[in-house]
Amino acid sequence: MKITILFKSAASTIILGLFVMAVFIAINYENLNSNFYIILASVTIFVFLFGFAMGQKIVSPVKKLVNKATSLADGVLTTRVYFKTKDEFEQLAEILNRIAVEMEENQNTAQKAGDIAEVTVRAKTQELEETLTVLEEKIKVRTRDFQRMAEESENLRGLIKERETEITRLRKEIIELKEKKGRK
């Protein structure tokens, strides 16, 4: 692309120069001598050199702008371009610089927002972890209480069975004693 712009801008200047020379030759064709051909060759070389110089003058700022824009597109937001040409290149450089500043500010704002979000998430996560720890502790305490109550319940069942067995034995004894007393 860079070479293409150079040749396009140089070619238009060279073609214009050749056209002007052709017009002068056509106007004064009868008075041409060998000195004229020497001057024509010098002017032709000058037109070619001038065309390439003008092309380079146009391409140089464009190259610089393209390089800086590419750098900006690659994420180097500190990229700035400075021209003091008082033309469209200077305006384009100023616009590119404003875009870079806005992108840098947006990135900083996004970074700050991300930092705030990260702090908020950490705080909420810590709060949730603390709540979870309290709940886990409550569950452990309740589980121990239920286990103790289950053990006590089991002990009470055992006692109840023992008491029922003793009551049954005592009833039998009472019945036996009544029978013995009734026999006497």
Backbone as JSON, one array per atom type, in Angstrom:
{
  "sequence": "MKITILFKSAASTIILGLFVMAVFIAINYENLNSNFYIILASVTIFVFLFGFAMGQKIVSPVKKLVNKATSLADGVLTTRVYFKTKDEFEQLAEILNRIAVEMEENQNTAQKAGDIAEVTVRAKTQELEETLTVLEEKIKVRTRDFQRMAEESENLRGLIKERETEITRLRKEIIELKEKKGRK",
  "N": [[0.82, -1.19, 0.0], [1.95, 1.25, 0.73], [3.9, 1.78, -1.21], [2.32, 1.88, -3.45], [0.76, 4.18, -3.08], [2.77, 6.11, -3.22], [3.67, 5.8, -5.89], [1.29, 6.36, -7.25], [0.79, 9.04, -6.56], [3.16, 10.22, -7.48], [3.09, 9.53, -10.18], [0.91, 10.95, -11.18], [1.85, 13.6, -11.0], [4.11, 13.46, -12.67], [2.94, 12.75, -15.14], [1.4, 15.01, -15.61], [3.46, 16.92, -15.86], [4.78, 15.93, -18.18], [2.72, 16.24, -20.0], [2.48, 19.04, -20.05], [4.99, 19.68, -21.11], [4.73, 18.45, -23.63], [2.76, 20.04, -24.74], [4.13, 22.52, -24.94], [6.1, 21.77, -26.76], [4.54, 21.18, -28.98], [3.47, 23.66, -29.56], [5.7, 25.21, -30.3], [7.06, 23.83, -32.41], [8.44, 24.17, -34.84], [10.7, 25.68, -34.35], [12.64, 24.13, -33.11], [15.8, 23.02, -31.9], [19.06, 21.47, -31.36], [19.86, 22.27, -28.8], [17.42, 22.62, -27.57], [16.56, 19.98, -27.25], [18.36, 19.06, -25.37], [17.68, 20.68, -23.22], [15.05, 19.79, -22.96], [15.48, 17.12, -22.2], [16.7, 17.59, -19.73], [14.61, 18.9, -18.4], [12.72, 16.86, -18.43], [13.96, 14.93, -16.78], [14.01, 16.48, -14.49], [11.21, 16.75, -14.06], [10.51, 14.08, -13.52], [12.03, 13.64, -11.17], [10.97, 15.67, -9.57], [8.32, 14.82, -9.47], [8.56, 12.37, -8.06], [9.59, 13.39, -5.69], [7.5, 15.02, -4.8], [5.57, 13.04, -4.51], [6.76, 11.57, -2.46], [6.65, 13.49, -0.46], [3.95, 13.61, 0.02], [3.42, 10.96, 0.71], [4.98, 10.44, 2.97], [3.8, 11.68, 5.41], [1.44, 10.19, 5.35], [2.37, 7.57, 5.67], [3.39, 7.8, 8.25], [1.03, 8.36, 9.67], [-0.41, 6.0, 9.13], [1.26, 4.08, 10.37], [1.09, 4.92, 13.07], [-1.66, 4.67, 13.49], [-1.93, 1.93, 13.14], [-0.4, 1.07, 15.28], [-1.99, 2.08, 17.34], [-4.3, 0.56, 16.91], [-3.27, -1.88, 17.61], [-3.28, -1.7, 20.3], [-1.6, 0.02, 21.65], [-2.05, 2.57, 23.41], [-0.87, 4.93, 24.06], [0.09, 6.12, 21.9], [0.83, 8.86, 19.84], [0.49, 11.4, 17.31], [2.19, 14.0, 15.72], [1.97, 16.76, 13.69], [2.98, 19.68, 12.0], [1.85, 20.89, 9.72], [-0.23, 22.4, 8.84], [-2.42, 21.56, 7.32], [-4.63, 19.06, 5.92], [-3.42, 16.74, 6.85], [-2.37, 17.44, 9.34], [-4.8, 17.96, 10.64], [-5.92, 15.39, 10.53], [-4.05, 14.02, 12.1], [-4.52, 15.27, 14.58], [-7.14, 14.43, 15.04], [-6.72, 11.66, 15.2], [-5.12, 11.64, 17.49], [-6.99, 12.58, 19.38], [-8.78, 10.45, 19.34], [-7.1, 8.45, 20.35], [-6.64, 9.47, 22.93], [-9.25, 9.4, 23.99], [-9.74, 6.64, 23.83], [-7.78, 5.74, 25.6], [-8.67, 6.96, 27.97], [-11.16, 5.67, 28.19], [-10.27, 3.05, 28.51], [-8.93, 3.32, 30.95], [-11.09, 4.05, 32.58], [-12.64, 1.75, 32.33], [-10.87, -0.05, 33.51], [-10.78, 0.96, 36.13], [-13.47, 0.58, 36.82], [-13.54, -2.18, 36.65], [-11.76, -2.78, 38.72], [-13.2, -1.76, 40.91], [-15.44, -3.42, 40.76], [-14.19, -5.85, 41.26], [-13.32, -5.49, 43.9], [-15.8, -5.21, 45.13], [-16.91, -7.71, 44.57], [-15.11, -9.33, 45.99], [-15.66, -8.44, 48.61], [-18.37, -9.18, 48.89], [-18.07, -11.91, 48.5], [-16.49, -12.58, 50.72], [-18.29, -11.89, 52.73], [-20.32, -13.74, 52.2], [-18.86, -16.09, 52.62], [-18.36, -15.86, 55.35], [-20.99, -15.97, 56.33], [-21.63, -18.52, 55.46], [-19.8, -20.0, 56.97], [-20.79, -19.51, 59.56], [-23.3, -20.7, 59.31], [-22.53, -23.36, 58.79], [-21.33, -23.96, 61.23], [-23.54, -23.77, 62.91], [-25.01, -25.9, 61.88], [-23.33, -28.02, 62.58], [-23.46, -27.84, 65.38], [-26.21, -28.32, 65.8], [-26.36, -30.86, 64.68], [-24.78, -32.3, 66.49], [-26.39, -31.93, 68.75], [-28.72, -33.29, 67.95], [-27.66, -35.85, 67.67], [-26.91, -36.36, 70.32], [-29.45, -36.22, 71.48], [-30.61, -38.38, 70.18], [-29.06, -40.44, 71.19], [-29.77, -40.21, 73.9], [-32.47, -40.76, 73.66], [-32.32, -43.39, 72.79], [-31.14, -44.5, 75.07], [-33.23, -44.02, 76.86], [-35.2, -45.68, 75.77], [-34.01, -48.1, 76.21], [-34.06, -48.07, 79.03], [-36.81, -47.96, 79.39], [-37.54, -50.47, 78.38], [-36.22, -52.06, 80.2], [-37.64, -51.32, 82.52], [-40.22, -52.11, 81.78], [-39.76, -54.83, 81.6], [-39.13, -55.3, 84.27], [-41.52, -54.49, 85.44], [-43.24, -56.37, 84.37], [-42.12, -58.67, 85.53], [-42.55, -58.04, 88.18], [-45.38, -58.04, 88.27], [-45.85, -60.66, 87.73], [-44.8, -61.73, 90.04], [-46.53, -60.6, 91.89], [-48.88, -61.78, 91.14], [-48.21, -64.4, 91.63], [-47.8, -64.25, 94.37], [-50.37, -63.59, 95.22], [-51.67, -65.88, 94.46], [-50.4, -67.69, 96.14], [-51.18, -66.71, 98.6], [-53.86, -66.99, 98.33], [-54.03, -69.75, 98.38], [-53.35, -70.46, 100.81]],
  "CA": [[0.0, 0.0, 0.0], [2.79, 2.44, 0.85], [4.54, 2.01, -2.5], [1.26, 2.2, -4.38], [0.42, 5.6, -2.89], [3.9, 6.88, -3.73], [3.65, 5.78, -7.35], [0.1, 7.05, -7.74], [0.96, 10.5, -6.44], [4.26, 10.62, -8.35], [2.68, 9.35, -11.57], [0.04, 12.07, -11.62], [2.7, 14.78, -11.19], [4.95, 13.22, -13.85], [2.09, 12.82, -16.34], [1.07, 16.42, -15.8], [4.67, 17.58, -16.38], [4.98, 15.5, -19.56], [1.68, 16.86, -20.8], [2.85, 20.45, -20.24], [6.12, 19.72, -22.06], [4.22, 18.12, -24.97], [2.05, 21.22, -25.24], [5.12, 23.5, -25.37], [6.75, 21.27, -27.98], [3.58, 21.3, -30.08], [3.29, 25.07, -29.88], [6.92, 25.77, -30.9], [7.7, 22.7, -33.05], [9.28, 24.56, -35.96], [11.93, 26.34, -33.91], [13.39, 23.21, -32.25], [17.17, 22.7, -32.29], [19.69, 20.49, -30.45], [19.83, 22.81, -27.43], [16.09, 22.37, -27.03], [16.47, 18.58, -26.81], [19.13, 18.97, -24.12], [16.83, 21.29, -22.19], [13.91, 18.88, -22.8], [15.94, 15.97, -21.41], [16.9, 18.09, -18.36], [13.28, 19.16, -17.83], [12.09, 15.55, -18.21], [14.57, 14.37, -15.57], [13.52, 17.3, -13.38], [9.8, 16.4, -13.82], [10.49, 12.78, -12.84], [12.53, 13.82, -9.8], [9.99, 16.48, -8.86], [7.15, 13.96, -9.24], [8.84, 11.45, -6.95], [9.75, 14.19, -4.46], [6.15, 15.39, -4.36], [4.95, 11.8, -4.04], [7.34, 11.26, -1.14], [6.15, 14.49, 0.49], [2.58, 13.21, 0.34], [3.41, 9.62, 1.3], [5.64, 10.43, 4.29], [2.83, 11.82, 6.5], [0.49, 9.09, 5.31], [3.07, 6.43, 6.29], [3.45, 8.05, 9.69], [-0.33, 8.19, 10.18], [-0.76, 4.57, 9.07], [2.02, 3.39, 11.42], [0.52, 5.27, 14.37], [-3.0, 4.07, 13.56], [-1.72, 0.49, 13.35], [0.04, 0.94, 16.67], [-3.17, 2.31, 18.16], [-5.16, -0.61, 16.74], [-2.64, -2.99, 18.33], [-3.47, -1.51, 21.74], [-0.65, 0.97, 22.24], [-2.92, 3.75, 23.5], [-0.07, 6.14, 24.31], [0.55, 6.58, 20.58], [0.38, 10.19, 19.43], [1.09, 11.87, 16.07], [2.27, 15.46, 15.71], [2.35, 17.4, 12.45], [2.78, 21.13, 11.93], [1.77, 21.13, 8.28], [-1.36, 23.31, 8.62], [-3.27, 21.02, 6.26], [-5.48, 17.94, 6.34], [-2.61, 15.77, 7.6], [-2.35, 17.91, 10.72], [-6.14, 17.72, 11.17], [-6.07, 13.95, 10.72], [-3.22, 13.66, 13.25], [-5.22, 15.73, 15.77], [-8.28, 13.51, 15.24], [-6.15, 10.39, 15.67], [-4.7, 11.86, 18.88], [-8.19, 12.62, 20.22], [-9.27, 9.06, 19.44], [-6.19, 7.75, 21.26], [-6.9, 9.96, 24.29], [-10.55, 8.85, 24.4], [-9.58, 5.2, 24.05], [-7.0, 5.58, 26.83], [-9.57, 7.29, 29.08], [-12.13, 4.58, 28.29], [-9.6, 1.89, 29.09], [-8.71, 3.62, 32.38], [-12.39, 3.97, 33.23], [-13.0, 0.33, 32.4], [-9.99, -0.67, 34.49], [-11.26, 1.37, 37.45], [-14.74, -0.12, 37.05], [-13.18, -3.58, 36.92], [-11.18, -2.83, 40.07], [-14.3, -1.59, 41.87], [-16.23, -4.64, 40.73], [-13.41, -6.9, 41.91], [-13.39, -5.25, 45.35], [-17.17, -5.52, 45.54], [-17.07, -9.17, 44.54], [-14.36, -9.87, 47.12], [-16.4, -8.14, 49.84], [-19.55, -10.04, 48.91], [-17.6, -13.29, 48.68], [-16.09, -12.72, 52.11], [-19.52, -11.87, 53.51], [-20.96, -15.04, 51.99], [-18.05, -17.11, 53.29], [-18.61, -15.74, 56.78], [-22.34, -16.49, 56.56], [-21.54, -19.96, 55.27], [-19.1, -20.54, 58.14], [-21.74, -19.47, 60.69], [-24.31, -21.73, 59.06], [-21.89, -24.67, 58.98], [-21.15, -24.15, 62.68], [-24.88, -24.06, 63.45], [-25.36, -27.27, 61.47], [-22.54, -28.93, 63.41], [-24.03, -27.83, 66.74], [-27.51, -29.0, 65.73], [-26.11, -32.28, 64.45], [-24.35, -32.87, 67.79], [-27.57, -31.96, 69.62], [-29.57, -34.39, 67.5], [-26.99, -37.11, 68.01], [-27.04, -36.52, 71.77], [-30.85, -36.53, 71.74], [-30.84, -39.75, 69.7], [-28.45, -41.34, 72.18], [-30.62, -40.17, 75.08], [-33.7, -41.47, 73.31], [-31.98, -44.82, 72.79], [-30.97, -44.87, 76.48], [-34.57, -44.06, 77.46], [-35.86, -46.9, 75.28], [-33.43, -49.22, 76.98], [-34.6, -47.99, 80.4], [-38.23, -48.33, 79.33], [-37.6, -51.92, 78.22], [-35.85, -52.63, 81.5], [-38.75, -51.07, 83.44], [-41.32, -52.99, 81.38], [-39.38, -56.18, 82.01], [-39.24, -55.36, 85.72], [-42.95, -54.44, 85.75], [-43.78, -57.69, 84.03], [-41.64, -59.59, 86.55], [-43.24, -57.73, 89.44], [-46.76, -58.49, 88.11], [-45.83, -62.11, 87.9], [-44.58, -61.99, 91.47], [-47.75, -60.25, 92.6], [-49.85, -62.85, 90.82], [-47.76, -65.6, 92.37], [-48.04, -64.02, 95.81], [-51.8, -63.68, 95.41], [-52.0, -67.28, 94.36], [-49.91, -68.33, 97.36], [-52.01, -66.25, 99.69], [-55.18, -67.6, 98.09], [-53.88, -71.16, 98.69], [-53.19, -70.57, 102.26]],
  "C": [[0.87, 1.25, 0.0], [3.42, 2.78, -0.5], [3.49, 2.44, -3.52], [0.88, 3.66, -4.28], [1.53, 6.48, -3.47], [3.85, 6.94, -5.26], [2.42, 6.48, -7.92], [0.27, 8.55, -7.68], [2.08, 10.99, -7.35], [3.83, 10.56, -9.82], [1.8, 10.51, -12.04], [0.86, 13.34, -11.85], [3.54, 14.64, -12.45], [4.12, 13.34, -15.13], [1.71, 14.27, -16.64], [2.26, 17.18, -16.4], [4.93, 17.21, -17.83], [3.94, 16.12, -20.49], [2.02, 18.32, -21.09], [3.99, 20.56, -21.24], [5.64, 19.41, -23.47], [3.49, 19.31, -25.57], [3.04, 22.26, -25.73], [5.83, 23.05, -26.65], [5.82, 21.48, -29.18], [3.43, 22.77, -30.52], [4.49, 25.61, -30.68], [7.7, 24.68, -31.63], [8.68, 23.11, -34.14], [10.61, 25.15, -35.53], [12.81, 25.43, -33.04], [14.8, 23.0, -32.8], [17.77, 21.76, -31.25], [19.71, 20.98, -29.01], [18.47, 22.55, -26.76], [15.98, 20.95, -26.51], [17.26, 18.35, -25.53], [18.3, 19.54, -22.97], [15.63, 20.38, -21.91], [14.28, 17.67, -21.95], [16.12, 16.39, -19.95], [15.55, 18.31, -17.68], [12.57, 17.84, -17.53], [12.64, 14.9, -16.94], [14.07, 15.15, -14.35], [12.07, 16.94, -13.03], [9.7, 15.07, -13.09], [10.93, 12.92, -11.38], [11.53, 14.62, -8.96], [8.75, 15.65, -8.53], [7.38, 13.0, -8.08], [9.01, 12.2, -5.63], [8.38, 14.59, -3.91], [5.41, 14.16, -3.83], [5.44, 11.43, -2.65], [6.82, 12.22, -0.09], [4.72, 14.15, 0.92], [2.58, 11.89, 1.12], [3.99, 9.61, 2.71], [4.66, 10.64, 5.44], [1.81, 10.69, 6.53], [1.1, 7.85, 5.96], [3.07, 6.58, 7.81], [2.07, 7.84, 10.32], [-0.74, 6.72, 10.2], [-0.03, 3.79, 10.17], [1.43, 3.66, 12.8], [-0.86, 4.68, 14.54], [-2.9, 2.57, 13.79], [-1.29, 0.23, 14.79], [-1.13, 1.12, 17.62], [-4.12, 1.11, 18.09], [-4.6, -1.83, 17.48], [-2.71, -2.82, 19.84], [-2.48, -0.6, 22.42], [-1.37, 2.32, 22.28], [-2.16, 5.03, 23.8], [0.46, 6.73, 23.01], [-0.05, 7.95, 20.27], [1.12, 10.57, 18.15], [1.07, 13.39, 16.09], [2.79, 15.94, 14.36], [2.12, 18.9, 12.59], [2.74, 21.53, 10.46], [0.65, 22.09, 7.91], [-2.21, 22.85, 7.43], [-4.08, 19.85, 6.83], [-4.71, 16.88, 7.12], [-2.55, 16.16, 9.08], [-3.72, 17.69, 11.38], [-6.35, 16.23, 11.46], [-5.25, 13.47, 11.92], [-3.9, 14.08, 14.56], [-6.41, 14.82, 16.08], [-7.79, 12.18, 15.77], [-5.7, 10.5, 17.13], [-5.89, 11.91, 19.82], [-8.77, 11.23, 20.41], [-8.41, 8.29, 20.43], [-6.44, 8.16, 22.7], [-8.21, 9.37, 24.81], [-10.46, 7.36, 24.68], [-8.82, 4.94, 25.35], [-7.87, 5.88, 28.05], [-10.6, 6.19, 29.29], [-11.51, 3.34, 28.92], [-9.35, 2.1, 30.58], [-10.01, 3.52, 33.16], [-12.83, 2.52, 33.39], [-12.15, -0.4, 33.44], [-10.45, -0.33, 35.91], [-12.57, 0.67, 37.79], [-14.48, -1.58, 37.36], [-12.6, -3.74, 38.32], [-12.26, -2.7, 41.14], [-15.15, -2.85, 41.92], [-15.5, -5.78, 41.45], [-13.45, -6.74, 43.43], [-14.77, -5.6, 45.88], [-17.4, -7.02, 45.58], [-16.32, -9.81, 45.71], [-15.11, -9.65, 48.43], [-17.62, -9.04, 49.96], [-19.16, -11.5, 49.14], [-17.2, -13.53, 50.13], [-17.32, -12.75, 53.01], [-20.24, -13.21, 53.4], [-20.19, -16.17, 52.68], [-18.27, -17.07, 54.8], [-19.99, -16.29, 57.13], [-22.34, -18.01, 56.45], [-20.85, -20.63, 56.46], [-20.02, -20.59, 59.35], [-22.78, -20.56, 60.53], [-23.73, -23.14, 59.25], [-21.72, -24.97, 60.46], [-22.5, -24.47, 63.33], [-25.3, -25.49, 63.11], [-24.6, -28.28, 62.32], [-23.11, -29.02, 64.82], [-25.35, -28.58, 66.75], [-27.33, -30.5, 65.52], [-25.67, -32.96, 65.75], [-25.53, -32.97, 68.74], [-28.49, -33.11, 69.24], [-28.96, -35.74, 67.83], [-27.12, -37.39, 69.51], [-28.47, -36.9, 72.12], [-31.18, -37.95, 71.29], [-30.26, -40.75, 70.67], [-29.3, -41.38, 73.45], [-31.91, -40.93, 74.84], [-33.48, -42.98, 73.34], [-31.82, -45.32, 74.23], [-32.33, -44.97, 77.16], [-35.34, -45.3, 77.01], [-35.34, -48.12, 76.05], [-33.97, -49.25, 78.41], [-36.06, -48.41, 80.42], [-38.37, -49.83, 79.21], [-37.26, -52.6, 79.54], [-37.0, -52.48, 82.49], [-39.94, -51.97, 83.1], [-41.04, -54.42, 81.8], [-39.55, -56.33, 83.52], [-40.71, -55.33, 86.16], [-43.59, -55.79, 85.48], [-43.37, -58.71, 85.1], [-42.37, -59.35, 87.88], [-44.7, -58.16, 89.37], [-46.84, -60.0, 88.32], [-45.67, -62.47, 89.38], [-45.85, -61.7, 92.26], [-48.78, -61.34, 92.38], [-49.48, -64.1, 91.59], [-48.04, -65.44, 93.86], [-49.54, -64.11, 96.09], [-52.23, -65.14, 95.35], [-51.57, -68.0, 95.61], [-50.8, -67.92, 98.51], [-53.4, -66.88, 99.53], [-55.1, -69.09, 98.39], [-53.77, -71.32, 100.19], [-54.47, -70.22, 102.82]]
}
